[in-house]
Amino acid sequence: MSDKNNDYMKPDGEVNPIDTDYTIGQDNIVMNVGPFGLDIHNRVFGVSALMIVVFVFLTMIFQEQAEPMFSSLRGWLTSNLDWFFLTAAISLWWFAWALRCHRWARCALAALRPSQTIRTWAGSRCCLPLAWALA
């Protein structure tokens, strides 16, 4: 995929690397489909795609049997796991907040500029993780 001189995974400091001939993405299938470039790991993509196709195919064949099961599952999930959905949303927000405020974050969307006040800067620090979590 890439030669060793132009490796994006090269460490910054002094390390003790393991000498191996493995390169990242050596088992991947690389192709272009129209204007899109695809880099697919053949084992992972094949197994997950097959599972999705089988699930959809079986659901379409057995619609009468699947409909009551999915309806009751949706009702049970929304009535019994509302705490899970709320916790997942809050956790995602805190995770985005931690990523945004981390000292190694390289995104300059909320950098304090001379034209900004502390209030607008703090507001952007609070709103950006929420927008990222909801996107």
N, CA, C and O atoms as CSV, one atom per row, in Angstrom:
chain,resi,resn,atom,element,x,y,z
A,1,MET,N,N,0.821,-1.189,0.000
A,1,MET,CA,C,0.000,0.000,0.000
A,1,MET,C,C,0.862,1.249,0.000
A,1,MET,O,O,0.637,2.152,-0.807
A,2,SER,N,N,1.838,1.319,0.883
A,2,SER,CA,C,2.761,2.453,0.880
A,2,SER,C,C,4.150,1.932,1.193
A,2,SER,O,O,4.303,0.959,1.932
A,3,ASP,N,N,5.146,2.568,0.640
A,3,ASP,CA,C,6.504,2.137,0.923
A,3,ASP,C,C,6.923,2.623,2.303
A,3,ASP,O,O,6.292,3.508,2.882
A,4,LYS,N,N,7.993,2.037,2.820
A,4,LYS,CA,C,8.398,2.324,4.202
A,4,LYS,C,C,8.935,3.742,4.370
A,4,LYS,O,O,8.926,4.262,5.486
A,5,ASN,N,N,9.405,4.386,3.295
A,5,ASN,CA,C,9.919,5.752,3.404
A,5,ASN,C,C,8.802,6.780,3.528
A,5,ASN,O,O,9.016,7.860,4.079
A,6,ASN,N,N,7.620,6.462,3.025
A,6,ASN,CA,C,6.494,7.393,3.034
A,6,ASN,C,C,5.367,6.823,3.899
A,6,ASN,O,O,4.210,6.805,3.476
A,7,ASP,N,N,5.695,6.364,5.091
A,7,ASP,CA,C,4.724,5.701,5.956
A,7,ASP,C,C,4.072,6.719,6.880
A,7,ASP,O,O,4.769,7.428,7.606
A,8,TYR,N,N,2.737,6.801,6.863
A,8,TYR,CA,C,2.031,7.746,7.723
A,8,TYR,C,C,1.972,7.283,9.169
A,8,TYR,O,O,1.567,8.056,10.038
A,9,MET,N,N,2.358,6.066,9.449
A,9,MET,CA,C,2.347,5.548,10.812
A,9,MET,C,C,3.724,5.642,11.474
A,9,MET,O,O,3.946,5.035,12.521
A,10,LYS,N,N,4.627,6.378,10.886
A,10,LYS,CA,C,5.970,6.510,11.431
A,10,LYS,C,C,5.907,7.256,12.764
A,10,LYS,O,O,5.306,8.328,12.836
A,11,PRO,N,N,6.515,6.711,13.817
A,11,PRO,CA,C,6.457,7.376,15.131
A,11,PRO,C,C,7.279,8.653,15.152
A,11,PRO,O,O,8.225,8.816,14.382
A,12,ASP,N,N,6.897,9.563,16.058
A,12,ASP,CA,C,7.581,10.853,16.172
A,12,ASP,C,C,8.892,10.748,16.946
A,12,ASP,O,O,9.890,11.371,16.583
A,13,GLY,N,N,8.878,9.957,18.008
A,13,GLY,CA,C,10.052,9.885,18.867
A,13,GLY,C,C,10.853,8.626,18.649
A,13,GLY,O,O,10.677,7.920,17.657
A,14,GLU,N,N,11.749,8.350,19.605
A,14,GLU,CA,C,12.587,7.170,19.530
A,14,GLU,C,C,11.799,5.959,20.018
A,14,GLU,O,O,11.205,5.991,21.095
A,15,VAL,N,N,11.798,4.902,19.228
A,15,VAL,CA,C,11.051,3.690,19.554
A,15,VAL,C,C,11.927,2.473,19.288
A,15,VAL,O,O,13.000,2.578,18.695
A,16,ASN,N,N,11.451,1.327,19.736
A,16,ASN,CA,C,12.100,0.059,19.458
A,16,ASN,C,C,11.165,-0.729,18.544
A,16,ASN,O,O,10.383,-1.550,19.024
A,17,PRO,N,N,11.236,-0.490,17.224
A,17,PRO,CA,C,10.281,-1.138,16.322
A,17,PRO,C,C,10.564,-2.623,16.141
A,17,PRO,O,O,11.704,-3.074,16.253
A,18,ILE,N,N,9.517,-3.363,15.863
A,18,ILE,CA,C,9.640,-4.778,15.549
A,18,ILE,C,C,9.864,-4.890,14.052
A,18,ILE,O,O,9.094,-4.335,13.269
A,19,ASP,N,N,10.889,-5.589,13.650
A,19,ASP,CA,C,11.199,-5.730,12.235
A,19,ASP,C,C,10.310,-6.821,11.644
A,19,ASP,O,O,10.454,-7.995,11.983
A,20,THR,N,N,9.398,-6.431,10.766
A,20,THR,CA,C,8.487,-7.373,10.129
A,20,THR,C,C,8.243,-6.932,8.697
A,20,THR,O,O,8.440,-5.769,8.347
A,21,ASP,N,N,7.816,-7.873,7.881
A,21,ASP,CA,C,7.531,-7.529,6.492
A,21,ASP,C,C,6.057,-7.198,6.281
A,21,ASP,O,O,5.637,-6.957,5.150
A,22,TYR,N,N,5.262,-7.181,7.363
A,22,TYR,CA,C,3.840,-6.860,7.260
A,22,TYR,C,C,3.657,-5.365,7.038
A,22,TYR,O,O,4.296,-4.551,7.705
A,23,THR,N,N,2.800,-5.013,6.118
A,23,THR,CA,C,2.437,-3.610,5.923
A,23,THR,C,C,0.946,-3.456,6.149
A,23,THR,O,O,0.171,-4.371,5.873
A,24,ILE,N,N,0.554,-2.319,6.643
A,24,ILE,CA,C,-0.849,-2.059,6.937
A,24,ILE,C,C,-1.639,-2.095,5.636
A,24,ILE,O,O,-1.284,-1.428,4.664
A,25,GLY,N,N,-2.704,-2.873,5.626
A,25,GLY,CA,C,-3.573,-2.944,4.461
A,25,GLY,C,C,-3.103,-3.884,3.375
A,25,GLY,O,O,-3.597,-3.811,2.250
A,26,GLN,N,N,-2.157,-4.771,3.678
A,26,GLN,CA,C,-1.645,-5.655,2.638
A,26,GLN,C,C,-2.682,-6.666,2.174
A,26,GLN,O,O,-2.579,-7.165,1.054
A,27,ASP,N,N,-3.677,-6.985,2.996
A,27,ASP,CA,C,-4.713,-7.941,2.616
A,27,ASP,C,C,-5.938,-7.264,2.028
A,27,ASP,O,O,-6.905,-7.945,1.687
A,28,ASN,N,N,-5.924,-5.960,1.900
A,28,ASN,CA,C,-7.090,-5.225,1.427
A,28,ASN,C,C,-7.248,-5.335,-0.086
A,28,ASN,O,O,-6.284,-5.535,-0.825
A,29,ILE,N,N,-8.495,-5.198,-0.516
A,29,ILE,CA,C,-8.815,-5.133,-1.934
A,29,ILE,C,C,-9.008,-3.656,-2.258
A,29,ILE,O,O,-9.870,-2.997,-1.677
A,30,VAL,N,N,-8.208,-3.139,-3.183
A,30,VAL,CA,C,-8.276,-1.725,-3.548
A,30,VAL,C,C,-8.830,-1.635,-4.959
A,30,VAL,O,O,-8.295,-2.237,-5.890
A,31,MET,N,N,-9.928,-0.861,-5.111
A,31,MET,CA,C,-10.541,-0.705,-6.427
A,31,MET,C,C,-11.226,0.643,-6.512
A,31,MET,O,O,-11.442,1.311,-5.501
A,32,ASN,N,N,-11.562,1.031,-7.719
A,32,ASN,CA,C,-12.333,2.248,-7.957
A,32,ASN,C,C,-13.679,1.866,-8.531
A,32,ASN,O,O,-13.766,1.085,-9.479
A,33,VAL,N,N,-14.739,2.428,-7.943
A,33,VAL,CA,C,-16.094,2.240,-8.450
A,33,VAL,C,C,-16.597,3.627,-8.817
A,33,VAL,O,O,-17.024,4.394,-7.954
A,34,GLY,N,N,-16.542,3.937,-10.093
A,34,GLY,CA,C,-16.890,5.283,-10.533
A,34,GLY,C,C,-15.887,6.269,-9.975
A,34,GLY,O,O,-14.680,6.052,-10.079
A,35,PRO,N,N,-16.376,7.361,-9.378
A,35,PRO,CA,C,-15.451,8.352,-8.814
A,35,PRO,C,C,-14.964,7.989,-7.403
A,35,PRO,O,O,-14.157,8.714,-6.821
A,36,PHE,N,N,-15.450,6.876,-6.859
A,36,PHE,CA,C,-15.139,6.519,-5.478
A,36,PHE,C,C,-14.023,5.484,-5.435
A,36,PHE,O,O,-14.036,4.511,-6.189
A,37,GLY,N,N,-13.071,5.697,-4.560
A,37,GLY,CA,C,-12.019,4.725,-4.328
A,37,GLY,C,C,-12.389,3.871,-3.127
A,37,GLY,O,O,-12.761,4.403,-2.081
A,38,LEU,N,N,-12.293,2.565,-3.261
A,38,LEU,CA,C,-12.642,1.653,-2.175
A,38,LEU,C,C,-11.401,0.911,-1.709
A,38,LEU,O,O,-10.582,0.470,-2.515
A,39,ASP,N,N,-11.278,0.782,-0.406
A,39,ASP,CA,C,-10.208,0.013,0.219
A,39,ASP,C,C,-10.891,-0.927,1.198
A,39,ASP,O,O,-11.243,-0.526,2.307
A,40,ILE,N,N,-11.077,-2.169,0.794
A,40,ILE,CA,C,-11.910,-3.118,1.548
A,40,ILE,C,C,-11.035,-4.235,2.098
A,40,ILE,O,O,-10.236,-4.832,1.376
A,41,HIS,N,N,-11.200,-4.505,3.389
A,41,HIS,CA,C,-10.547,-5.680,3.976
A,41,HIS,C,C,-11.399,-6.880,3.607
A,41,HIS,O,O,-12.556,-6.972,4.017
A,42,ASN,N,N,-10.838,-7.800,2.836
A,42,ASN,CA,C,-11.650,-8.835,2.220
A,42,ASN,C,C,-12.342,-9.756,3.218
A,42,ASN,O,O,-13.506,-10.091,2.997
A,43,ARG,N,N,-11.709,-10.178,4.287
A,43,ARG,CA,C,-12.361,-11.100,5.229
A,43,ARG,C,C,-13.463,-10.403,6.024
A,43,ARG,O,O,-14.576,-10.917,6.137
A,44,VAL,N,N,-13.151,-9.247,6.566
A,44,VAL,CA,C,-14.131,-8.542,7.399
A,44,VAL,C,C,-15.336,-8.119,6.572
A,44,VAL,O,O,-16.477,-8.333,6.983
A,45,PHE,N,N,-15.093,-7.523,5.416
A,45,PHE,CA,C,-16.195,-7.066,4.579
A,45,PHE,C,C,-17.035,-8.231,4.086
A,45,PHE,O,O,-18.263,-8.143,4.076
A,46,GLY,N,N,-16.402,-9.312,3.681
A,46,GLY,CA,C,-17.141,-10.463,3.164
A,46,GLY,C,C,-18.062,-11.083,4.195
A,46,GLY,O,O,-19.216,-11.387,3.893
A,47,VAL,N,N,-17.566,-11.274,5.410
A,47,VAL,CA,C,-18.379,-11.893,6.466
A,47,VAL,C,C,-19.523,-10.969,6.864
A,47,VAL,O,O,-20.661,-11.423,6.974
A,48,SER,N,N,-19.252,-9.695,7.080
A,48,SER,CA,C,-20.320,-8.784,7.507
A,48,SER,C,C,-21.341,-8.567,6.399
A,48,SER,O,O,-22.538,-8.503,6.681
A,49,ALA,N,N,-20.903,-8.453,5.143
A,49,ALA,CA,C,-21.846,-8.294,4.038
A,49,ALA,C,C,-22.717,-9.527,3.886
A,49,ALA,O,O,-23.918,-9.407,3.642
A,50,LEU,N,N,-22.137,-10.704,4.026
A,50,LEU,CA,C,-22.917,-11.939,3.928
A,50,LEU,C,C,-23.950,-12.028,5.048
A,50,LEU,O,O,-25.090,-12.424,4.805
A,51,MET,N,N,-23.568,-11.666,6.264
A,51,MET,CA,C,-24.516,-11.699,7.381
A,51,MET,C,C,-25.674,-10.733,7.159
A,51,MET,O,O,-26.821,-11.071,7.451
A,52,ILE,N,N,-25.394,-9.546,6.650
A,52,ILE,CA,C,-26.448,-8.559,6.392
A,52,ILE,C,C,-27.380,-9.052,5.303
A,52,ILE,O,O,-28.598,-8.938,5.435
A,53,VAL,N,N,-26.825,-9.601,4.222
A,53,VAL,CA,C,-27.661,-10.088,3.117
A,53,VAL,C,C,-28.536,-11.247,3.574
A,53,VAL,O,O,-29.714,-11.298,3.219
A,54,VAL,N,N,-27.993,-12.172,4.347
A,54,VAL,CA,C,-28.781,-13.305,4.847
A,54,VAL,C,C,-29.883,-12.817,5.775
A,54,VAL,O,O,-31.015,-13.291,5.682
A,55,PHE,N,N,-29.577,-11.877,6.672
A,55,PHE,CA,C,-30.584,-11.358,7.592
A,55,PHE,C,C,-31.724,-10.683,6.838
A,55,PHE,O,O,-32.893,-10.942,7.121
A,56,VAL,N,N,-31.392,-9.819,5.882
A,56,VAL,CA,C,-32.425,-9.128,5.110
A,56,VAL,C,C,-33.224,-10.115,4.279
A,56,VAL,O,O,-34.447,-10.005,4.196
A,57,PHE,N,N,-32.557,-11.071,3.666
A,57,PHE,CA,C,-33.233,-12.077,2.844
A,57,PHE,C,C,-34.215,-12.903,3.679
A,57,PHE,O,O,-35.357,-13.109,3.269
A,58,LEU,N,N,-33.774,-13.372,4.841
A,58,LEU,CA,C,-34.665,-14.154,5.703
A,58,LEU,C,C,-35.822,-13.314,6.237
A,58,LEU,O,O,-36.940,-13.812,6.364
A,59,THR,N,N,-35.566,-12.062,6.547
A,59,THR,CA,C,-36.636,-11.187,7.015
A,59,THR,C,C,-37.665,-10.951,5.922
A,59,THR,O,O,-38.864,-10.893,6.197
A,60,MET,N,N,-37.205,-10.814,4.690
A,60,MET,CA,C,-38.155,-10.607,3.586
A,60,MET,C,C,-38.942,-11.870,3.271
A,60,MET,O,O,-40.115,-11.791,2.906
A,61,ILE,N,N,-38.321,-13.019,3.404
A,61,ILE,CA,C,-39.034,-14.273,3.137
A,61,ILE,C,C,-40.090,-14.526,4.210
A,61,ILE,O,O,-41.221,-14.897,3.894
A,62,PHE,N,N,-39.734,-14.330,5.449
A,62,PHE,CA,C,-40.631,-14.616,6.574
A,62,PHE,C,C,-41.180,-13.323,7.164
A,62,PHE,O,O,-40.993,-13.060,8.352
A,63,GLN,N,N,-41.849,-12.518,6.358
A,63,GLN,CA,C,-42.361,-11.222,6.818
A,63,GLN,C,C,-43.433,-11.381,7.886
A,63,GLN,O,O,-43.437,-10.648,8.875
A,64,GLU,N,N,-44.342,-12.332,7.695
A,64,GLU,CA,C,-45.434,-12.504,8.679
A,64,GLU,C,C,-44.891,-12.913,10.045
A,64,GLU,O,O,-45.419,-12.481,11.070
A,65,GLN,N,N,-43.855,-13.734,10.076
A,65,GLN,CA,C,-43.274,-14.160,11.346
A,65,GLN,C,C,-42.376,-13.076,11.949
A,65,GLN,O,O,-42.269,-12.967,13.171
A,66,ALA,N,N,-41.738,-12.283,11.105
A,66,ALA,CA,C,-40.801,-11.280,11.604
A,66,ALA,C,C,-41.499,-10.020,12.107
A,66,ALA,O,O,-41.007,-9.376,13.032
A,67,GLU,N,N,-42.629,-9.660,11.518
A,67,GLU,CA,C,-43.310,-8.407,11.883
A,67,GLU,C,C,-43.713,-8.357,13.358
A,67,GLU,O,O,-43.413,-7.363,14.019
A,68,PRO,N,N,-44.381,-9.386,13.911
A,68,PRO,CA,C,-44.710,-9.298,15.343
A,68,PRO,C,C,-43.464,-9.281,16.237
A,68,PRO,O,O,-43.450,-8.619,17.274
A,69,MET,N,N,-42.431,-10.002,15.834
A,69,MET,CA,C,-41.222,-10.039,16.645
A,69,MET,C,C,-40.561,-8.648,16.676
A,69,MET,O,O,-40.167,-8.179,17.743
A,70,PHE,N,N,-40.438,-7.991,15.516
A,70,PHE,CA,C,-39.823,-6.668,15.484
A,70,PHE,C,C,-40.685,-5.625,16.175
A,70,PHE,O,O,-40.152,-4.718,16.815
A,71,SER,N,N,-42.011,-5.732,16.060
A,71,SER,CA,C,-42.906,-4.792,16.748
A,71,SER,C,C,-42.786,-4.923,18.252
A,71,SER,O,O,-42.687,-3.921,18.960
A,72,SER,N,N,-42.794,-6.163,18.751
A,72,SER,CA,C,-42.680,-6.363,20.199
A,72,SER,C,C,-41.274,-5.988,20.684
A,72,SER,O,O,-41.117,-5.466,21.787
A,73,LEU,N,N,-40.256,-6.255,19.861
A,73,LEU,CA,C,-38.894,-5.880,20.232
A,73,LEU,C,C,-38.748,-4.367,20.334
A,73,LEU,O,O,-38.104,-3.870,21.257
A,74,ARG,N,N,-39.343,-3.626,19.390
A,74,ARG,CA,C,-39.279,-2.162,19.446
A,74,ARG,C,C,-39.993,-1.643,20.698
A,74,ARG,O,O,-39.485,-0.750,21.377
A,75,GLY,N,N,-41.159,-2.196,21.001
A,75,GLY,CA,C,-41.880,-1.776,22.208
A,75,GLY,C,C,-41.100,-2.071,23.470
A,75,GLY,O,O,-41.035,-1.237,24.373
A,76,TRP,N,N,-40.506,-3.258,23.538
A,76,TRP,CA,C,-39.742,-3.622,24.727
A,76,TRP,C,C,-38.508,-2.732,24.871
A,76,TRP,O,O,-38.190,-2.279,25.971
A,77,LEU,N,N,-37.813,-2.481,23.759
A,77,LEU,CA,C,-36.611,-1.645,23.821
A,77,LEU,C,C,-36.925,-0.226,24.269
A,77,LEU,O,O,-36.216,0.331,25.107
A,78,THR,N,N,-37.981,0.363,23.720
A,78,THR,CA,C,-38.295,1.749,24.077
A,78,THR,C,C,-38.863,1.870,25.485
A,78,THR,O,O,-38.715,2.922,26.108
A,79,SER,N,N,-39.506,0.831,26.008
A,79,SER,CA,C,-40.054,0.934,27.361
A,79,SER,C,C,-39.050,0.506,28.430
A,79,SER,O,O,-39.062,1.054,29.532
A,80,ASN,N,N,-38.194,-0.448,28.134
A,80,ASN,CA,C,-37.275,-0.960,29.151
A,80,ASN,C,C,-35.848,-0.441,29.027
A,80,ASN,O,O,-35.098,-0.470,30.004
A,81,LEU,N,N,-35.461,0.029,27.858
A,81,LEU,CA,C,-34.090,0.472,27.689
A,81,LEU,C,C,-33.984,1.958,27.396
A,81,LEU,O,O,-33.040,2.397,26.740
A,82,ASP,N,N,-34.954,2.742,27.881
A,82,ASP,CA,C,-34.866,4.187,27.681
A,82,ASP,C,C,-33.627,4.746,28.381
A,82,ASP,O,O,-33.019,5.701,27.900
A,83,TRP,N,N,-33.256,4.154,29.510
A,83,TRP,CA,C,-32.052,4.565,30.206
A,83,TRP,C,C,-30.823,4.307,29.351
A,83,TRP,O,O,-29.857,5.068,29.412
A,84,PHE,N,N,-30.846,3.240,28.554
A,84,PHE,CA,C,-29.707,2.921,27.692
A,84,PHE,C,C,-29.535,3.969,26.596
A,84,PHE,O,O,-28.421,4.418,26.327
A,85,PHE,N,N,-30.645,4.355,25.965
A,85,PHE,CA,C,-30.570,5.356,24.898
A,85,PHE,C,C,-30.098,6.697,25.447
A,85,PHE,O,O,-29.283,7.376,24.823
A,86,LEU,N,N,-30.606,7.072,26.602
A,86,LEU,CA,C,-30.198,8.331,27.216
A,86,LEU,C,C,-28.725,8.286,27.631
A,86,LEU,O,O,-27.988,9.247,27.416
A,87,THR,N,N,-28.305,7.179,28.220
A,87,THR,CA,C,-26.914,7.036,28.621
A,87,THR,C,C,-25.990,7.025,27.406
A,87,THR,O,O,-24.897,7.589,27.458
A,88,ALA,N,N,-26.415,6.390,26.315
A,88,ALA,CA,C,-25.599,6.359,25.103
A,88,ALA,C,C,-25.435,7.763,24.533
A,88,ALA,O,O,-24.338,8.130,24.113
A,89,ALA,N,N,-26.503,8.552,24.511
A,89,ALA,CA,C,-26.419,9.915,23.987
A,89,ALA,C,C,-25.526,10.786,24.867
A,89,ALA,O,O,-24.714,11.556,24.353
A,90,ILE,N,N,-25.665,10.674,26.174
A,90,ILE,CA,C,-24.848,11.469,27.091
A,90,ILE,C,C,-23.380,11.044,27.005
A,90,ILE,O,O,-22.488,11.892,27.019
A,91,SER,N,N,-23.129,9.745,26.918
A,91,SER,CA,C,-21.760,9.247,26.804
A,91,SER,C,C,-21.118,9.718,25.513
A,91,SER,O,O,-19.944,10.087,25.497
A,92,LEU,N,N,-21.880,9.705,24.436
A,92,LEU,CA,C,-21.357,10.176,23.163
A,92,LEU,C,C,-21.017,11.662,23.235
A,92,LEU,O,O,-20.009,12.102,22.683
A,93,TRP,N,N,-21.861,12.427,23.916
A,93,TRP,CA,C,-21.582,13.847,24.068
A,93,TRP,C,C,-20.306,14.044,24.871
A,93,TRP,O,O,-19.461,14.844,24.471
A,94,TRP,N,N,-20.135,13.350,25.981
A,94,TRP,CA,C,-18.935,13.503,26.804
A,94,TRP,C,C,-17.695,13.029,26.063
A,94,TRP,O,O,-16.619,13.607,26.217
A,95,PHE,N,N,-17.840,11.972,25.254
A,95,PHE,CA,C,-16.714,11.494,24.460
A,95,PHE,C,C,-16.296,12.550,23.443
A,95,PHE,O,O,-15.105,12.811,23.274
A,96,ALA,N,N,-17.266,13.156,22.768
A,96,ALA,CA,C,-16.962,14.216,21.810
A,96,ALA,C,C,-16.344,15.419,22.527
A,96,ALA,O,O,-15.422,16.046,22.006
A,97,TRP,N,N,-16.844,15.735,23.699
A,97,TRP,CA,C,-16.287,16.828,24.491
A,97,TRP,C,C,-14.833,16.542,24.849
A,97,TRP,O,O,-13.979,17.422,24.740
A,98,ALA,N,N,-14.550,15.312,25.276
A,98,ALA,CA,C,-13.183,14.941,25.644
A,98,ALA,C,C,-12.264,15.011,24.429
A,98,ALA,O,O,-11.126,15.470,24.533
A,99,LEU,N,N,-12.751,14.563,23.287
A,99,LEU,CA,C,-11.935,14.650,22.075
A,99,LEU,C,C,-11.671,16.101,21.702
A,99,LEU,O,O,-10.562,16.444,21.291
A,100,ARG,N,N,-12.668,16.945,21.839
A,100,ARG,CA,C,-12.529,18.351,21.456
A,100,ARG,C,C,-11.579,19.093,22.388
A,100,ARG,O,O,-10.811,19.946,21.943
A,101,CYS,N,N,-11.628,18.774,23.666
A,101,CYS,CA,C,-10.823,19.498,24.641
A,101,CYS,C,C,-9.461,18.869,24.890
A,101,CYS,O,O,-8.652,19.421,25.636
A,102,HIS,N,N,-9.201,17.736,24.283
A,102,HIS,CA,C,-7.924,17.072,24.500
A,102,HIS,C,C,-6.791,17.952,23.991
A,102,HIS,O,O,-6.932,18.627,22.972
A,103,ARG,N,N,-5.692,17.944,24.686
A,103,ARG,CA,C,-4.604,18.855,24.326
A,103,ARG,C,C,-3.945,18.480,23.009
A,103,ARG,O,O,-3.240,19.300,22.421
A,104,TRP,N,N,-4.159,17.253,22.533
A,104,TRP,CA,C,-3.586,16.858,21.255
A,104,TRP,C,C,-4.572,17.010,20.105
A,104,TRP,O,O,-4.274,16.613,18.979
A,105,ALA,N,N,-5.743,17.580,20.375
A,105,ALA,CA,C,-6.722,17.777,19.300
A,105,ALA,C,C,-6.143,18.750,18.282
A,105,ALA,O,O,-5.605,19.795,18.647
A,106,ARG,N,N,-6.256,18.404,17.011
A,106,ARG,CA,C,-5.640,19.237,15.980
A,106,ARG,C,C,-6.674,20.037,15.209
A,106,ARG,O,O,-6.371,20.556,14.135
A,107,CYS,N,N,-7.882,20.149,15.728
A,107,CYS,CA,C,-8.934,20.887,15.040
A,107,CYS,C,C,-8.939,22.312,15.575
A,107,CYS,O,O,-8.988,22.520,16.787
A,108,ALA,N,N,-8.891,23.264,14.706
A,108,ALA,CA,C,-8.814,24.663,15.121
A,108,ALA,C,C,-10.147,25.374,14.940
A,108,ALA,O,O,-10.169,26.589,14.743
A,109,LEU,N,N,-11.262,24.646,15.003
A,109,LEU,CA,C,-12.558,25.268,14.807
A,109,LEU,C,C,-12.913,26.224,15.935
A,109,LEU,O,O,-13.610,27.215,15.717
A,110,ALA,N,N,-12.439,25.933,17.134
A,110,ALA,CA,C,-12.811,26.770,18.264
A,110,ALA,C,C,-11.597,27.466,18.873
A,110,ALA,O,O,-11.557,27.706,20.080
A,111,ALA,N,N,-10.631,27.783,18.060
A,111,ALA,CA,C,-9.451,28.488,18.557
A,111,ALA,C,C,-9.831,29.919,18.951
A,111,ALA,O,O,-10.615,30.572,18.262
A,112,LEU,N,N,-9.283,30.385,20.037
A,112,LEU,CA,C,-9.581,31.735,20.515
A,112,LEU,C,C,-8.840,32.743,19.638
A,112,LEU,O,O,-7.610,32.759,19.584
A,113,ARG,N,N,-9.600,33.562,18.971
A,113,ARG,CA,C,-9.038,34.615,18.125
A,113,ARG,C,C,-9.210,35.957,18.852
A,113,ARG,O,O,-10.058,36.075,19.736
A,114,PRO,N,N,-8.421,36.950,18.488
A,114,PRO,CA,C,-8.533,38.247,19.167
A,114,PRO,C,C,-9.920,38.871,19.036
A,114,PRO,O,O,-10.318,39.654,19.899
A,115,SER,N,N,-10.667,38.545,17.977
A,115,SER,CA,C,-11.984,39.155,17.808
A,115,SER,C,C,-13.051,38.486,18.671
A,115,SER,O,O,-14.180,38.973,18.730
A,116,GLN,N,N,-12.721,37.389,19.339
A,116,GLN,CA,C,-13.693,36.679,20.157
A,116,GLN,C,C,-13.533,37.029,21.625
A,116,GLN,O,O,-12.447,37.372,22.094
A,117,THR,N,N,-14.636,36.933,22.329
A,117,THR,CA,C,-14.572,37.075,23.773
A,117,THR,C,C,-14.480,35.686,24.384
A,117,THR,O,O,-14.671,34.680,23.701
A,118,ILE,N,N,-14.191,35.646,25.655
A,118,ILE,CA,C,-14.126,34.361,26.354
A,118,ILE,C,C,-15.498,33.686,26.314
A,118,ILE,O,O,-15.584,32.462,26.221
A,119,ARG,N,N,-16.549,34.464,26.382
A,119,ARG,CA,C,-17.904,33.905,26.366
A,119,ARG,C,C,-18.210,33.197,25.046
A,119,ARG,O,O,-18.760,32.096,25.060
A,120,THR,N,N,-17.867,33.802,23.905
A,120,THR,CA,C,-18.129,33.145,22.616
A,120,THR,C,C,-17.214,31.939,22.430
A,120,THR,O,O,-17.627,30.939,21.842
A,121,TRP,N,N,-15.985,32.019,22.919
A,121,TRP,CA,C,-15.079,30.882,22.812
A,121,TRP,C,C,-15.594,29.707,23.641
A,121,TRP,O,O,-15.582,28.570,23.171
A,122,ALA,N,N,-16.048,29.970,24.873
A,122,ALA,CA,C,-16.572,28.906,25.727
A,122,ALA,C,C,-17.852,28.322,25.135
A,122,ALA,O,O,-18.083,27.117,25.233
A,123,GLY,N,N,-18.672,29.149,24.532
A,123,GLY,CA,C,-19.875,28.644,23.883
A,123,GLY,C,C,-19.558,27.732,22.723
A,123,GLY,O,O,-20.230,26.720,22.526
A,124,SER,N,N,-18.544,28.077,21.951
A,124,SER,CA,C,-18.167,27.198,20.838
A,124,SER,C,C,-17.580,25.896,21.361
A,124,SER,O,O,-17.753,24.852,20.733
A,125,ARG,N,N,-16.896,25.933,22.488
A,125,ARG,CA,C,-16.370,24.705,23.086
A,125,ARG,C,C,-17.501,23.792,23.556
A,125,ARG,O,O,-17.344,22.571,23.544
A,126,CYS,N,N,-18.616,24.348,23.963
A,126,CYS,CA,C,-19.746,23.536,24.422
A,126,CYS,C,C,-20.622,23.062,23.266
A,126,CYS,O,O,-21.154,21.953,23.316
A,127,CYS,N,N,-20.779,23.867,22.245
A,127,CYS,CA,C,-21.700,23.525,21.160
A,127,CYS,C,C,-21.100,22.585,20.131
A,127,CYS,O,O,-21.815,21.750,19.576
A,128,LEU,N,N,-19.816,22.696,19.863
A,128,LEU,CA,C,-19.217,21.839,18.850
A,128,LEU,C,C,-19.288,20.349,19.190
A,128,LEU,O,O,-19.660,19.566,18.316
A,129,PRO,N,N,-18.954,19.912,20.409
A,129,PRO,CA,C,-19.092,18.487,20.692
A,129,PRO,C,C,-20.528,17.991,20.580
A,129,PRO,O,O,-20.766,16.861,20.155
A,130,LEU,N,N,-21.477,18.826,20.957
A,130,LEU,CA,C,-22.872,18.436,20.832
A,130,LEU,C,C,-23.255,18.298,19.365
A,130,LEU,O,O,-23.957,17.354,19.004
A,131,ALA,N,N,-22.823,19.196,18.534
A,131,ALA,CA,C,-23.113,19.097,17.103
A,131,ALA,C,C,-22.448,17.883,16.507
A,131,ALA,O,O,-23.047,17.206,15.671
A,132,TRP,N,N,-21.220,17.585,16.912
A,132,TRP,CA,C,-20.544,16.407,16.395
A,132,TRP,C,C,-21.234,15.140,16.863
A,132,TRP,O,O,-21.354,14.182,16.100
A,133,ALA,N,N,-21.690,15.121,18.111
A,133,ALA,CA,C,-22.361,13.925,18.629
A,133,ALA,C,C,-23.693,13.683,17.924
A,133,ALA,O,O,-24.073,12.536,17.687
A,134,LEU,N,N,-24.393,14.746,17.595
A,134,LEU,CA,C,-25.690,14.593,16.926
A,134,LEU,C,C,-25.539,14.312,15.445
A,134,LEU,O,O,-26.455,13.764,14.830
A,135,ALA,N,N,-24.411,14.671,14.857
A,135,ALA,CA,C,-24.205,14.405,13.432
A,135,ALA,C,C,-23.929,12.951,13.259
A,135,ALA,O,O,-23.722,12.491,12.136
